[in-house]
Amino acid sequence: MSVDESKMPKLGFGLMRLPQKDGEIDMARVCDMVDAYMENGMNYFDTAYVYHGGMSEVAAREAVVKRYPRDSFYLATKLPAWEVHSLEDRDKVFNIQCERAGVDYFDFYLLHSVEDGGNYDKYEQYDCFNWAMEKKKQGKIKHFGFSFHGTPALLEQILEKHPEVEFVQIQLNYVDWDNPIVHSGKLYEILKKRNIPMIVMEPVKGGMLAKMEDELEAVFMAENPEASVASWALRFVGSLDGVATILSGMSTEEQMQDNIATFKNFVPLSEKEQAVVAKVVEKMHSMPLIPCTSCRYCVDGCPSGILIPDVFRALNTKRRYPENDNRPHFFYNGLVDRSGRAKDCIGCGQCESVCPQHLQIIELLKEASEKLD
């Protein structure tokens, strides 16, 4: 059974950046957001074993699975390579996920963060592709694919070796289209040529394309003062053929309503609007900012307790406004009162091994230390 794109909503609800209260997921707000999303005919929920410290799958159970008929929504989750150290670990993780989410099958199941080297090698080492297909035969997985952060060459290699893959999830947005590290455009073209349905993650690049520098936002506002900045990013991706669902990690009711409005009566970008986007991209490339999406994969394993994405926020502000000492230093000093400083980095490389953006985090922390410590 292949993926039927016609039945999938263009907007998917990513459960990675849910609203929080007192350090925990704010379930009342999540339920309200789920209701608004479902009431508008949208029904794709994306979670993972590691999101929110393992609580995202639980949130899916409480906000979706317990409150809606099982056949009224799609639920996607992922097998993390870094939790698999034996053949038995595959089932161990899967069973935990079923228990957390309160389901006996997942509509979409992915190998998490396939990339050159470690993760992909481990998935092959432990025969995870064949394992997943066996789960599909058992009815515990409806559709099988993977999320991808690797090179175009690796994507081609995997698709040749594993024709059983039904869909691929890639990072895609207008600023990463020609990015020589992320390769959004090249990955898109490979999948489009093979007619493999795409799930898109990071369409607004972790919020970076939802709230931008004033001079960048002004370009969009001049063309359409009524449209949100985020809607431009979502419409860019939604205008591409072959995209089944576009994930947005919505963390506020306002984001939810804005995104629903974008897709409720979706209008593809015109040629004139494409030119506006190109102008913004050109301006963005002239700004030397760190393209961190705040996924926070780097944080949990940092032996020095450095809140790396937050440090980069301060460093980006320092880079953008080099003459303004107060703002980035005030933020940074408040941050390190409860975490490690940039200078505490020991260069172990754990962060770089899990960074989907392939950032040179160790070197960037040295820069942060020089400018902020």
C-alpha positions in Angstrom: 0.0 0.0 0.0 1.7 3.2 -1.2 1.3 6.7 0.3 -1.9 8.3 -1.0 -0.9 12.0 -1.1 -4.4 13.1 -2.0 -5.7 12.0 1.4 -2.9 13.7 3.4 -3.2 17.3 4.7 -0.7 19.8 3.4 -0.1 21.0 6.9 1.3 18.5 9.5 1.4 19.2 13.2 5.0 18.7 14.4 5.1 17.7 18.1 8.7 18.8 18.7 8.2 22.3 20.1 5.0 22.1 22.1 3.9 24.8 24.6 5.2 24.3 28.1 4.2 25.3 31.6 6.4 24.9 34.7 8.9 22.9 32.6 6.4 20.4 31.3 4.2 20.1 28.2 1.1 22.2 28.7 -1.5 19.6 27.8 -4.5 21.8 28.1 -3.1 24.1 25.4 -1.9 21.2 23.3 -5.4 19.7 23.3 -6.9 23.1 22.3 -4.4 23.3 19.4 -5.1 19.7 18.3 -8.8 20.5 18.3 -8.4 23.6 16.2 -6.2 21.7 13.8 -8.6 18.7 13.5 -11.6 20.9 13.1 -10.1 22.4 10.0 -9.7 19.0 8.4 -6.1 18.4 9.1 -4.9 15.2 10.7 -1.1 14.4 10.4 0.8 14.3 13.7 4.6 13.9 13.7 6.5 12.9 16.9 9.7 11.0 17.8 11.2 8.9 20.5 13.4 11.7 21.7 11.2 14.8 21.4 10.5 16.6 24.7 12.7 14.1 26.5 10.4 11.2 25.5 7.2 13.0 26.4 6.1 14.0 22.9 4.7 10.5 22.2 2.9 10.6 25.5 1.4 14.0 24.5 0.2 12.5 21.2 -1.6 9.8 23.3 -3.2 12.3 25.6 -4.1 15.0 23.1 -4.9 12.9 20.0 -5.1 9.1 20.5 -7.4 9.2 23.6 -9.6 11.9 22.1 -10.2 10.9 18.5 -11.1 7.7 16.6 -7.9 5.9 15.5 -8.9 6.0 11.9 -9.4 9.8 11.9 -5.7 10.8 12.0 -2.2 9.8 10.9 0.5 9.3 13.6 4.2 9.3 12.6 7.2 8.5 14.8 10.8 7.5 14.4 13.4 4.9 15.4 16.5 6.6 16.8 19.8 5.0 15.7 21.5 6.2 18.9 19.2 4.0 21.0 19.9 0.8 19.0 22.9 -1.2 20.1 21.5 -4.7 19.4 18.9 -6.4 17.2 16.7 -6.7 20.3 16.8 -2.9 20.8 14.7 -2.3 17.7 11.7 -4.1 19.2 12.4 -2.7 22.6 12.2 0.9 21.3 9.2 0.2 19.1 7.3 -1.4 22.0 8.0 1.6 24.2 6.7 3.9 21.5 3.5 1.9 21.2 3.0 2.1 24.9 3.8 5.8 25.1 1.5 6.7 22.2 -1.2 4.3 23.2 -1.4 2.6 19.8 -0.8 -0.8 18.3 0.3 0.6 15.0 1.9 3.7 13.5 0.6 5.2 10.2 4.1 6.4 9.2 7.3 5.1 10.7 10.7 6.5 10.0 14.3 5.8 10.6 15.4 9.0 12.4 18.0 11.3 11.0 19.6 9.2 8.3 22.9 10.7 7.3 26.4 9.8 6.1 28.3 7.7 8.5 27.1 6.8 12.0 23.4 6.8 11.8 23.0 5.2 8.4 25.7 2.6 9.1 23.9 1.6 12.3 20.6 1.2 10.5 22.3 -1.1 8.1 24.3 -2.9 10.8 21.1 -3.8 12.6 19.1 -4.6 9.5 16.5 -1.9 10.3 15.1 -1.6 6.8 14.1 -5.3 6.7 13.0 -5.1 10.3 10.7 -2.2 9.4 9.2 -4.1 6.5 8.5 -7.1 8.7 6.7 -4.7 11.1 4.7 -3.5 8.0 3.7 -7.1 7.2 2.5 -7.5 10.8 0.3 -4.4 10.4 2.3 -2.4 13.0 3.6 0.0 10.4 1.4 1.3 7.6 4.0 3.3 5.7 7.8 3.1 6.0 10.4 5.8 5.3 13.2 7.8 6.8 14.1 11.4 7.7 17.2 12.5 5.9 20.0 14.9 6.7 22.7 13.5 4.5 24.3 14.2 1.1 22.5 13.8 -2.3 24.9 10.9 -3.1 23.9 9.0 0.0 20.2 9.5 -0.8 20.6 8.1 -4.3 22.6 5.2 -2.8 19.9 4.4 -0.2 17.0 4.6 -2.7 18.8 2.3 -5.1 19.5 -0.2 -2.4 16.0 0.1 -0.7 13.2 0.4 -3.2 10.8 -0.5 -0.5 11.0 3.0 1.0 7.6 4.7 0.5 8.4 8.3 1.4 11.3 10.4 2.6 11.3 13.3 5.0 13.7 16.1 4.2 14.6 19.6 5.4 13.3 22.0 2.8 12.9 25.8 2.8 13.8 28.7 0.5 17.0 29.7 2.3 18.4 26.1 2.3 17.5 25.4 -1.4 21.1 26.0 -2.5 22.7 25.4 0.8 25.9 23.3 0.1 25.4 21.5 3.5 21.7 20.9 3.6 21.2 20.4 -0.1 17.4 21.0 0.0 17.0 21.7 -3.7 19.1 18.7 -4.8 17.4 16.3 -2.4 14.0 17.6 -3.7 15.0 17.0 -7.3 16.1 13.4 -6.6 12.9 12.5 -4.9 10.7 14.3 -7.5 12.5 12.4 -10.3 11.7 9.1 -8.6 8.1 10.1 -7.7 8.8 9.4 -4.0 6.4 11.4 -1.8 8.1 13.9 0.5 7.3 15.0 4.0 8.9 18.4 4.6 10.5 19.4 7.9 11.9 22.8 8.9 9.9 24.8 6.3 10.4 27.9 8.5 13.9 26.7 9.7 13.1 26.4 13.4 11.3 29.7 13.4 14.1 31.6 11.7 11.9 32.3 8.7 8.9 33.3 10.9 10.5 36.2 12.7 13.3 37.9 10.8 15.4 41.0 10.8 13.3 44.2 10.2 14.9 44.9 6.8 14.0 41.4 5.6 10.5 41.5 6.9 10.1 44.9 5.2 10.6 43.2 1.8 7.7 40.9 2.4 5.5 43.6 3.9 6.0 45.8 0.9 4.6 43.1 -1.3 1.7 42.0 1.0 1.3 43.8 4.3 -1.5 41.4 5.4 0.6 38.2 5.1 2.7 36.8 7.9 6.4 36.2 7.3 5.9 32.5 8.1 3.2 32.2 5.4 5.7 33.1 2.7 8.0 30.2 3.8 5.1 27.7 4.0 3.7 28.8 0.6 7.2 28.4 -1.0 7.2 24.7 0.0 3.5 24.2 -0.6 4.0 25.4 -4.2 6.3 22.5 -5.0 5.1 19.3 -6.7 5.6 16.0 -4.9 5.3 17.4 -1.3 2.7 15.4 0.6 2.8 17.1 3.9 4.6 20.1 5.4 5.4 19.9 9.1 5.3 22.9 11.4 6.4 22.6 15.0 3.6 24.9 16.3 4.1 26.0 19.9 1.4 28.7 20.2 -2.2 29.1 19.3 -1.3 32.1 17.1 1.1 30.0 15.0 -1.6 27.4 14.6 -4.2 29.8 13.4 -1.8 31.6 11.1 -0.7 28.3 9.5 -4.3 27.0 9.2 -5.2 30.3 7.4 -2.3 29.7 5.0 -3.4 26.2 4.0 -7.1 26.5 4.4 -7.4 28.4 1.1 -3.9 27.7 -0.2 -2.6 29.9 -3.0 0.8 29.0 -4.6 3.4 31.6 -5.0 3.2 33.7 -8.2 6.2 34.5 -10.3 6.3 37.9 -8.8 6.2 36.5 -5.3 9.0 34.0 -6.1 11.1 37.0 -7.1 10.4 38.6 -3.7 11.5 35.4 -1.9 14.7 35.4 -4.0 15.4 39.0 -3.0 15.1 38.1 0.7 17.3 35.0 0.2 20.0 37.3 -1.3 19.8 39.7 1.6 19.9 36.8 4.1 23.1 35.3 2.5 24.8 38.6 3.1 24.2 38.3 6.9 26.8 36.1 8.6 24.4 34.4 11.0 24.6 30.8 12.5 21.8 28.7 10.9 20.9 26.9 14.1 17.2 25.7 14.2 17.2 25.1 18.0 16.3 21.4 17.6 18.3 21.0 20.8 19.7 17.6 19.9 23.0 18.9 21.0 22.0 19.8 24.5 21.1 16.5 26.2 24.5 14.9 25.7 26.7 17.9 26.4 29.0 17.0 29.3 29.5 20.6 30.2 25.8 21.5 30.3 26.0 24.2 27.6 22.7 25.4 26.2 24.2 25.6 22.7 21.3 26.9 20.7 20.8 29.7 23.3 24.4 30.6 23.2 24.2 30.8 19.4 21.2 33.2 19.8 23.4 35.5 21.8 26.3 35.1 19.3 24.0 35.8 16.3 22.8 39.0 18.0 26.4 40.0 18.7 27.3 39.4 15.1 24.3 41.3 13.8 24.7 44.3 16.1 28.4 44.4 16.9 28.2 47.9 18.4 25.4 46.9 20.8 27.1 45.3 23.8 24.1 45.2 26.2 21.6 43.0 24.5 23.6 39.8 23.8 25.7 40.1 27.0 22.6 40.6 29.2 21.0 37.5 27.6 24.1 35.4 27.8 24.9 36.2 31.4 21.4 35.3 32.4 21.7 32.1 30.5 25.0 30.9 32.1 23.7 31.5 35.6 22.0 28.1 35.1 24.1 26.4 32.5 27.7 25.9 31.2 29.6 28.8 29.6 30.9 28.6 26.0 34.4 28.4 27.4 33.5 25.2 29.2 33.3 23.3 25.9 35.8 20.3 26.0 35.7 19.7 22.3 34.3 16.1 22.6 32.3 16.5 19.4 29.1 14.9 20.7 27.1 17.9 19.6 28.5 17.9 16.1 27.7 14.2 15.7 23.9 14.8 16.2 23.5 18.3 14.6 21.1 18.0 11.6 22.6 21.3 10.2 26.2 19.9 10.4 27.4 23.1 12.2 31.0 23.4 13.4 29.8 23.8 16.9 33.1 23.5 18.6 34.6 26.4 16.6 31.5 28.4 17.0 31.6 28.0 20.8 35.2 29.3 20.7 33.9 32.4 18.9 31.1 32.7 21.5 33.6 32.5 24.3 35.8 35.1 22.8 33.0 37.5 22.4 30.8 36.8 25.3 32.7 35.2 28.2 
